[in-house]
């Protein structure tokens, strides 16, 4: 049992620093990684993700989320973009589309996540806000903020220890507010983007206040910095490519980076691969319609913890709401 606790402690510590084990298909829910992406789509984007990890230890290992993000103040631009017949002069129409007063908007939304690894459980809530400001006819800048709350706990019910009285590690966990910690945080994100490119930077735990729990999850206090970039590249009239790259750094840890590449056929079916060096290789699949999207990934772990992190499946469902003018999904 003591060995089991140390394995659990190592996994919990790593997942906390990595912000609850990020989803492989992070590109389907970019506002969760960078608040600047909030409201980038000119409709309400609702997502639900389920991540299941199967391992040889026989313990439950999953990560789930539900999110909803929408743009505010974009009705005028959408109306002009999708009703061009109302503007007889194409030059005037193009001027309207690039006019900054029609491209300014705000974004609002939030997410709920739930993480379970054996007796470890956490629930996180976050609220995002962003302001999008055009800086040229092609590029816009977005500045966003995220306010979050997290409850982490270890449920000792059903666990047995050989010597509860003299096991110092076990007793320190029990006295750490009965294995519970609550934390509130504020983070920021900045984004530069066009219709075919984005580059963003963001933080995790930049401003964090621990409400209780003095021992259990001390590694939760470190600040993590993240960079994201990606592009949309049309290859033919039917094929398009979407490469993406992300990197994160926290003091005391090595730089972690990952890359994905997806190719889409007829704005409908997408396939791709992902790589995180010395950690995992991922197979990516996606299906997108006007109102519904489905994403699936399968992770093959290559690290020294391969026996613990084995056969990870991830499913993400997306729903488009209030898309009155049937705007197309971004493929990044």
N, C-alpha and C positions, 0 to 999 in steps of 0.2 A: 504493500500500500504506500509505503514511503516513496518508493521509486515512481509509483503512479502519480503522486502529488508533484514530484519534481518535473515529470513530463508535462503535466497539466500546467504547472507554473511557467515553464519555458514557453509553451504554446500561447498562453494568455498574455505573457509579456510581449512576445513578438507580435501578436495580433493587435494589441493596444497601440504599439508604436506604429504599426502599419495601418492604423485607422480601421480596425475591425475587418482585417483581411479583405482588401478591395476586390470587387467583382472583376472577373476577367473581361466582361463586356462593359467596362466603364464608359466606353464611347456612346452607349445607349442612354446614359444618365449622367451627362457631363456636369450639370449643376451640383451634383453631390460632391464632385472633386474640386470645383471652382465655382464660387457663387456668381462670378461674372457671366456665366452661361445662362443664368436664370432669365427667362423671357426671351431667349434668342429666337425661338420659334414663335410665329405669329398666330398661335392657337394654344389651347390647353393640351399639354402632353402628360398623360397619365401612365405610369410604369409600375410593374410589380415583378420583382426578381426573387428567384429561389435558387440557392446554392447548396448542394449536398455533397459532403465528403465522406467517402467510404474508406475505412482503414482496418488494419488487423487487430486493433485494440477493442473493437466491439463497442465503442462509445458513440453517442450521437454527436454529429459535427455538421451544423448547418448555419446558413446566414441568409436572412430574408429581408426584403424591404418593400415599401410602398411609397411612391412619390407622385406629386402633381405640381407642375409648373406652368405658368401662363404669362402672356404679355399683356401689358396695359397701355392703352392709348395708341393702338395700331390700326384701328378700323379704317381711317382715312386712306392710309397707304395701301392696305389690302384692297379696298374698293377701287382705287385707281389702277392698281396693277392688274386686276382681273376683269375690268370693264373698259378695255381700251377703246371700244367703239364710241365711247362717250367723248373721246378727245380726237377731233378730226385731224389735227396736225401732229404727226409722229414726233417731231422735234419738241413740241410743247409737252407731250407725254413723257419723253425722256427727261426733260427738265424737272417735271413733277416728281419722277421716281428718284432722282438724285438730290432733290431739295432736302436740306437737313431738317426742316421743320416737320416733314412727313416721316422721317426716319428716326426721330427721337422717340424713345419709349422707355417704359419701366417694366421690370419683371418681378413676379412674386410667386412664391411657392414653398413647399416644404417636403420633408421626408421622415418616415418612421422606419427604423431598422431593428431587427432582433437577431441576436447571435447566441448560439448554444454550442459548447464543447464539453460534453460530459456534464459534470456538476456546475461548470461555469456558464453563467447566463448574463446577457446584457440587453438593454433596451435604450435606443437613442432617438431623440426627437430633434429636428432642426427646422428653422424657418429662414428662407432666403429672400433677399431683396437686391435688385440690380438696376442701374441706370445706364442706358445705351445712348451714346452720343456720336453721331457721324463726324469724321475728321477729314473726309475727302469724298469724292463721288463713288469710290469703291469700298473704302475702309471705315469701320466704326470701332470705337473704344467702349468697353463696358466695365464698370466698377461695381463690385458686389460685396455684400456682407452676409454672414451666416451666424445666427445665434443658435447654440445647441445645448442640449441637456442629455446626460448619460447616467444611467443606473447600471452598475456592475455588481455582481454578487456570485458567491459560491454556495450552492445548496448542499449542506452536509447530511441531509436526511438520506438514509439508505447506505451511507458509507461506513465502513468499519476500519478501525485502526487497531493494530495489535496491542499497543500500549497507549491509551488515550491520556493517561496521567503524565507520562514521562516523555511523550513525543513532543519536543519543543516546537518543531515546525507546524504541526497540526494545531497545537494550542495557540500559537501566535495568529494563525488564520482565524481561529474561533473568536479570539478576543478583538480582532480588527472589526469592531462594530458588527459582530456576527456575520462577517464575510460580506459586507455591503459597502459600496462607495457610490456617492452621488457627485457629479461634476457638471458645472456649467461653463460654457466657453463662447468666445466670439472670434470669428476668423474673417479674413478678407480675400478677395480674388480680383485680379485685373485681366482683361482680355482685349486683344487686338484681332479683328476678324474681317473677312469679306465673304462673298458667296463661295469662294473656293479655298479659303485658307484661314487658320486660326493659330494664335500663339497666346498662351496664358500662364500666369503664375498665381499660386495660392498658398495658403497656410492651413495647418491643423494645430489646434491648441496654442495659437499665438497669444491669446488672453484666456487663461483657464483658472477657475477657482474651485477647489475641492471643498465640498460642503461637509463631508464626513468621511471616515475611513482613513486611518493614518498609515497602514502598513500594506494592505492587500494589493493595491495597484499603483505603487509609487511611480512605476515607469510610464504611467499615463500622463505625467506632467511635462514631458519633453515636447518641444515645438518641432513640427515637421514642415518642410517646405517642398512644394511640388511644382513641376513645370509640365505643361501639356502643349503639344503642337500636332497639327494634322492638316490634310489637304484633300480636296476633291479634284480628280483628274479624269475628264472625259477621254476615252480612248477611241471609241467609235460612236456611231449613233445609238448603239445598243449596249456597249460595255463602258464601265467607268471604274476607276481605281481609287481607293481611299487608304493611303498609308497614314499611320499615326505613331507618335512617340511620346512617352511620358517618363519622367525621372523624379525621384524624391530623395530627400536627405534630411536626416535628424542627427543632432550632435551625439557623438559616441557610436554611430553606426556608419557602415559603408554606404556609398551612393547606390541606390537601387534604380534600375531602368528596365523598361519593357517596350517592345515594338509590336505593332500589328499591321497586317496588310490584308485588305479585303477587295474583292472584285465583284461588281454587281452586273447582272444581266437584265436588261429591259426594265430597270427601276423596280424589279420584283424580287429576284433571288440573288443572294450574296453568299459567297464562300471566302474563307480566308484562314490565315494562320497567325499565331501570336507566339512571342518568345520573351521569357524573362531569364537571363543567363544564370546558370547554376541553380535554377529553381524549377521551371516548368516550360513545357511546350503545349500550345493550345490549338485545337481545331475549332473553327468558327463557322457557324451557319446562320443564315437570316432569311426571313420572308417578310415582305412589306407590301401592304395594300394602301388604299387611300385612308382608311380609318383604323386598320389593325396591323400590328407588327409582332413577329415572333423571332426571338434570338436564342440560339443554343450554342454552348461551348463545352468542350471536353478537355480537361487538363491532364497531362501526363507529367508527373513530377520527376525531376532529375537530381534533386539535392540529396544530401546524406540522410534526410528525414523521409525518404521515399516510402518506407514501410508504414509511416504514419499518415502522410499525405498521399493517398492513393485513390485513383478513380474518382475525380471530382467532376460532377455534372452541374451545369448552370443553365437555367431557363429564365428568360426575360420576356414578359408580355407587355405590349404597348398599345394604348388606345388614344386616338386623336379626337378631341371634343371641340365644339364651337369653331370648326374650321369652315366657316360659311363660304369662303371663296375657293375652297379645295386647294390650298397651297401645298406644294410638294414637300416631302420630308427631306431634310438635309442628310446627305450621305458623306459623313466625315469619319 
